[in-house]
Amino acid sequence: MLGEHHHLATEFPEYKEQIHKLKADDAHFSRLYDEYNALDDEIYRIEEGIETTADDYLETLKKKRLALKDELLAIIKQA
């Protein structure tokens, strides 16, 4: 299965400017953003077959990524 990156600016193009501003101005957002991207990269490598892992671990990573995406989107909408 081909993996696909889920970058926030791609997922939410209407918030691209807010994402950029928050990354620069909000340390909490920036930390969560970096964590989200690290998870996304790890999921991508697993889905591409670069790394192998158990299916339940991959599902756990995907759930964490979704929770972070929800948290980041809430911050973006409040900005």
C-alpha positions as a printed NumPy array, in Angstrom:
array([[ 0.   ,  0.   ,  0.   ],
       [ 1.362,  3.399, -0.911],
       [ 1.664,  5.774,  1.996],
       [ 0.524,  9.329,  1.854],
       [ 1.736, 12.286,  3.877],
       [-0.9  , 14.247,  5.761],
       [ 0.747, 17.649,  6.185],
       [-1.506, 20.156,  7.917],
       [-1.139, 22.805,  5.222],
       [-2.246, 20.226,  2.651],
       [-5.062, 18.917,  4.796],
       [-6.298, 22.432,  5.632],
       [-5.123, 24.772,  2.849],
       [-7.549, 27.461,  4.029],
       [-5.494, 27.758,  7.257],
       [-2.038, 27.803,  5.674],
       [-1.232, 31.337,  6.869],
       [-2.524, 30.689, 10.394],
       [-0.444, 27.493, 10.605],
       [ 2.704, 29.371,  9.568],
       [ 2.047, 32.165, 12.066],
       [ 1.28 , 29.766, 14.918],
       [ 4.438, 27.737, 14.231],
       [ 6.456, 30.931, 14.635],
       [ 4.563, 32.522, 17.535],
       [ 3.142, 29.702, 19.686],
       [ 5.63 , 27.314, 21.31 ],
       [ 2.901, 24.84 , 22.32 ],
       [ 1.493, 24.724, 18.798],
       [ 4.984, 24.381, 17.353],
       [ 5.752, 21.411, 19.642],
       [ 2.48 , 19.681, 18.738],
       [ 3.075, 20.425, 15.048],
       [ 6.529, 18.821, 15.207],
       [ 5.106, 15.795, 17.034],
       [ 2.354, 15.479, 14.411],
       [ 4.886, 15.593, 11.571],
       [ 7.142, 13.02 , 13.25 ],
       [ 4.171, 10.656, 13.607],
       [ 3.127, 11.299, 10.018],
       [ 6.652, 10.52 ,  8.799],
       [ 6.77 ,  7.297, 10.823],
       [ 3.374,  6.186,  9.496],
       [ 4.474,  6.989,  5.949],
       [ 7.655,  4.887,  6.313],
       [ 5.64 ,  1.945,  7.635],
       [ 3.022,  2.189,  4.902],
       [ 5.738,  2.389,  2.237],
       [ 7.404, -0.743,  3.623],
       [10.578,  1.11 ,  4.601],
       [ 9.963,  0.017,  8.203],
       [ 7.95 , -2.914,  9.46 ],
       [ 5.796, -3.168, 12.537],
       [ 2.721, -4.873, 13.894],
       [-0.623, -3.727, 12.531],
       [-1.908, -2.754, 15.972],
       [ 1.118, -0.472, 16.493],
       [ 0.407,  1.242, 13.165],
       [-3.228,  1.738, 14.175],
       [-2.096,  3.247, 17.484],
       [ 0.134,  5.693, 15.607],
       [-2.729,  6.657, 13.306],
       [-5.013,  7.303, 16.292],
       [-2.349,  9.492, 17.911],
       [-1.911, 11.412, 14.65 ],
       [-5.669, 11.97 , 14.403],
       [-5.868, 13.181, 18.009],
       [-3.001, 15.613, 17.382],
       [-4.64 , 16.814, 14.17 ],
       [-7.857, 17.509, 16.079],
       [-5.96 , 19.387, 18.797],
       [-3.982, 21.414, 16.255],
       [-7.12 , 22.272, 14.286],
       [-8.827, 23.49 , 17.463],
       [-5.869, 25.794, 18.159],
       [-5.88 , 27.027, 14.557],
       [-9.597, 27.826, 14.69 ],
       [-9.163, 29.757, 17.958],
       [-6.352, 31.9  , 16.483]])
